[in-house]
Amino acid sequence: MWVLIFWVLVINFLSAQEKFTVKKIVFIGNEKTKKEVIARELSFGVGSQIDTSDLAYSENRVYGTGLFNRVKIWAERDSGDSSIVYVWVNERWYIWPFPILGWKDRDLKKMFYGAGLIHTNFRGRNEKLIFSFALGYDPWIEAEYLNPWVLGSKNLFYSVEVFYQRVKNRSKILEEEFGSFYERHLSFALTFGKRYGLYKRFWGSIGFKEISTTGEVPYMKTLSPSGRDQMFVFGGGFRYDTRDIPIYPSRGFLVSVGYKFNRLVNCDCFFLQGGLEFQGFKKIGIGLIASRFFILNSFGREIPVYSHFYFGYNERIRGYFNDVFEGENIFGGTVEYRIPFVKQKFFKWNKAPLEEFSILRFGVDLVLFGDFGNTWFNREKVLKLRYLSGCGVGINFILPYDLILSVGFARNDTGRGQFFIDFKGGFE
């Protein structure tokens, strides 16, 4: 039924807009942020011939950096067909200690809590320094530094991360046989990359990871009979991203490819994992078509249980929202038609304790959706799998600071219906 509704609503209007030449770009409101950090997100420069749609697109690109509460870009005629473009931003508060309270795997029963310290715009260059820890479900401690722009015009970026976490076993197969157990994950990763133009990024990484388990029969839970896997991890990938806002976009698409090679040092084992993701967003008729498709595969003589893929945790199929499906490979997709019920608007909170918290974004979308996918092990025949699916209707609440709350009703391919509440109304 939802497919029929989509087709009824598919009406696309095209309109031509008058173009003008950019004579000068003026930046306003960026007291801490370097103007080049903003300029590199613009789809135009001085001398470019653009129209008002380019201004709207670049406005969302700058907002999508996460550095600003609000962004406005407009042009004023100067002489002839040339114009001066003004870029106004309202900066967020960039450095603070912050509380951590949430739940893992989109499950309200898996609460965690903690604290951290973050600088989201170190040196005014969108560099990030993060230290955090959490207790409760799957406790962790992490330190990370991200620099998205190294050596100016070279367009290089890098990040360094040290991470430790205790993880409750996710495998229902092993839990039924041996009971519940925990994994301890310790990792160090160094990532380098290069940005080509506005949309393309290549990256490579090297790191070290140690994973150990608790309980009996450790040889069933790790590749090493000792119950402790130590490995070097080498990765690489490519990302092409034209989305205007990474969280809840209104236009553009994403293509991402990445793989990681895991070579154990304490036993003669290795495995390769990775895959492809596509996201697309296009305004059609009175709403927006939003789609996402992904596939992740595992290659190797044996794949450790801690590297299995799942539906029912971070990835979900609405209609099977709380059901867990496990495998060494996973494939899934989502198609949504989002109709603005309350158009996204910015509100001024005059009594905000700090100016950086004074501008808030709200909006409500009615969503018609369809999900599908499945997991499988390497020994299974993919063509003989029964793919799971669900469709339904929901409401997405677009809240300040990039929070998305989704509530709705879904019915799966067996006819079972269910209500759901989710904090992943976007695709990130």
Protein Blocks (a to p, Z undefined) as FASTA:
>chain_A
ZZmmmmmmmccddddddddddfbdcdehilmlcfklmmmmpcbdehiacdfklmmmmmmm
mmmnopafbdcdddddfbhjbccdddddddddfbdcddddddehhiaklccdddddddfb
gghlopacdddddehjhiadddddddfbghhlnopacdddddddddddfblklmmmnopa
ddddddddddddddehjlbccdddddddddddedehkllmmmblnlpacddddddddddd
fbfblghpabdcdddddddddddfkbccddddddddddddddehjbccdddddddddedj
bdcfklcccehilbccehilmbccddfbdcdddddddddfbdcdddddfkbfbfklmpcc
ddddddddddddddddfkbcfklpccddddddddddddehhiacdddddddfkopacddd
dfblblZZ
